Amino acid sequence: MILLYILEILLGLFLLYVLFLGVCSLLVNPEREYAKNSNFYRFLLDSATAAAMKLLRIRVHTNGMEMLPEDTKVLFVSNHRSNFDPIVTWYALKERKIAFVSKPSNFKIPFFGRIIRKCCFLPIDRENPRKAIVTINKAAKLLQKQEVSIGIYPEGTRSKTGQLLPFHNGVFKIAQKAESPIAVLSITGTEKISGRTPFQPTDVYLDVLEVFPGENIKESKTETIGMMVRHLILTNTEKRDVIWQKDM
């Protein structure tokens, strides 16, 4: 009887929280791109993500965090294997206040789509090069003003096979324009989440591989940057995949 009562209270609190998120999201203009990070909506995003990570039983293991600079925002670049990738990344690096450059459909997700707008996330039209350049310039300005760190996936879309896709090297112009460091990340294990949750926990690995100082990449060709980043990510993901297979 007491257990049932506790469950009813927890369910009631959960429904109130969802209602609160819904009301807050309705206060956001879905057509506007915000140039200032809202601490309140960032808190909503972080708290909802933390709850989801617990419910989905996702365990994040991080490595190389000590390489990240403490005194400046950076451009985070990573491989992209799962729709969970950005969620895991901003959860593990929440103090970095990452705003992702993301596909427009993500901004239409109920509640979530509006909340991320207030956190300076930017939609990018990959099919229209001119519009994509405008988005890259906006991301560079946010980074230059130290408003948020920016997160991008050079592959441009999720790899359904786990294999690293060709890079769109133009995204590295964000760091060049902002004269910002580039932090190279590797994420593995997220592609396993859908098949394991909620009955089995999933171990996800987020590795910081290297940080390129802003002054080092300013004059480099984007193709050269892409080759260096790709080599780092490819080497690490292949190593992680071998370890995963041995543990199975």
N, C-alpha and C positions, 0 to 999 in steps of 0.2 A: 504493500500500500504506500509506504513511504517512498519507495523507488519510483512508483508510478507518478507520485506527486512531484518528485524532483524532475522527472522526464517532462512533465507538463510545463513546469517552470522554464526548463531549458528550451523547450520548443517555443514557448511564448516569447522568451528573450530573443531567440533566433528570428522569429517572424517580425518582431519589433525592429531588430537591426536591419533586416532586409527592407522593411518599410522606410526606415530612416535613410538608407542608401538611395532608395527610389525617390524620396522627396528631395534630397540633396542634388541628385542628378537632374531633376526637373528644373533646377535653378540655373543650369548651365545652358548657354546658347549652343546648340548642336552645329551651327554653321560657322561659328567663330573659331579662329586659331589664336590661342592666348600666348602672349609673349612674356608672362610672368608666372612663375610657379606658385601655386596656391599651397601653403603649408597644410591647410585644413583638408583639402581634397587629396593631397599626398598622404596624409594620415589615414584617410578613408581607404585609399588604394593599398597602403601597406598593411592595415589591419585586416582587410578582406582577404588579401593574399596570404597572410599568416594563417588565417583560419582555414583557407582552402588547402594549404600545404599540410596542415594537421589532418584534415578530413581525408585527403587523398593519400596520406602516409608517404609523403615524399621526403626523403632524407638527403640533404644537400651537403656535399663534402667540397670544401674549397681549398685551393692550394695557390701559393704565390701572391697572396693578398698584400704582403709586405712590399711588393714592388710598386704598388699604386701610390702616386704622389698625394700627399695630404693637403697641399696648399693650392690646388688648381683642379678645375673640371677637365675631363678628358673625353676623347672620342673612343667608345668601346666598340670593337668589331669582333664578330664571332661567327662560327658556323651555325647552321640552322637546320635542325633535324625534326623539330616537333613544335606544335603550337604552344607547348608548355615552356619553350625556351625563354621568351622574354619575361614570363611570370617568375620563373626560377631565378633569372638574372637580377631583376630588380628587387626580388626578395633577399637574395644573398648580398646584394650591394645597395641596400636601401639607403644607407647614409650618403651614398654618392648622388642621389636624386637623378636617376637616369630617365631621360625622355626618349622614347624610341621613335624612329622614322618608320612608319608602318603602313600597310596597305589600307585603303579607304574603308573596306568592309569591316575592319576591326572597330571603327568609330560608330558603327551602326548597332553594335551589340548593346542590348538594354542595360542601363545603369553604367556599365563599364565604359562604353564608348564615350559617354559624356564626361565621366570622371577623369579619364586620361587626357582629355582636352585641357582641363584645368591644370594638368601637370606638365603642360607644354609638349605633349606628344604631337607629332606632325604626320598627316596623311601624305603619301607620295603616289603620283600617277606614273607608274613605270612605263605605260604605253605612250606617254606624251613627253618627249625629251625636254621641251621648253618648260612645261609645268614642273618637271622633275628638277630642273636647274633652279627654279624659283624656290622649291622646297629645300634644296641643298643650301642655298644662300640664307634662308631663314634659320636653318639648323646651325649654320656657322655663326650667325649673329647671336643666337642664344648661348652658344659655347663661348664666343668672344666676350660677351657680357658677364660670363660666369654665372648665368642664371641656373643652368642645369648641365649635367653631362649628357652626351648624346649617345644613343645606342643604334647600331646599324648592322644589317646582315649583307655583306658584299655579294653573296650568292643571289640576292634579290627575291628569293622564294625558298620555301621549305624543301629540303631534299627528302624524297619519299623512300629512297634506298639507303640513306645514311652516307652515301658517297658524296664527297665535296663537289659541288657544282661549279661551273665557271664563274668568275668574279665580274661584277660591274665596277670597274676601278674608279669610275667617276665619283663614287661616294667618298673617296679619300680626300676630295677637294674640301670637304667640310673642315677637316683638321688643318689643311693648308691655308684656307682662308682665315681661320680663327687663330692660326699659329699655335695650335693646341697639341699636346701629346696624344699618341694613339696607343691605347691599351689593347693588346691582342688576347682574346679569350678563346678557350676551347670548352665546349659543353658536350657531355656524353651521358647517355642513360635516359634522357627525356623521352626518347622514342619508345621506351619500354613501359612508360607510365600507363597508357591506356589499356594495355593487356594485363596489368597486374593489380591496379587499384580497384576497389578498396580492400581486397582480400589479402594482398601481399604488399609489403612496403617496397618502394623503389629507391635504390641508391643512385643519385645523380652527382656527377663530378663537374665542377666548374673550376677550371685552371686558368690562372693568369700566366701567360707564356712569356710575354715581354712588353715593355713600355718603350715606345720610340719617342724621344724628346721632340718637342715642336720644332726646335731650330734645325733638327736633323732631317725632317721630312718636308720642310717648307719649299726647298728648291728641288726636291726629288720628283721624278716623273711618277704619275699615279700607277703606271704599269709596273714600275720597279717596286713601289710600296706593296702593290697587290701580290707580286711574286714572293716577297719576303713574308708577308702575312700568311699567304696560302701555304707556304712551306712549313711554317711553324704549326699551323692548325692541323695540316694533313699528318705531320709526323706524330703529333700528340694524340689525335683521335685514333689513328691506327694502333698506337700503343695501348690506349685505353680499351679499344675493342678486343684486343688479344687478351688482356687481363680479364675482361668481362666473360669471354668465352671459356676461359680456364676456370672461372668461378661457378659456371653453370653446372 
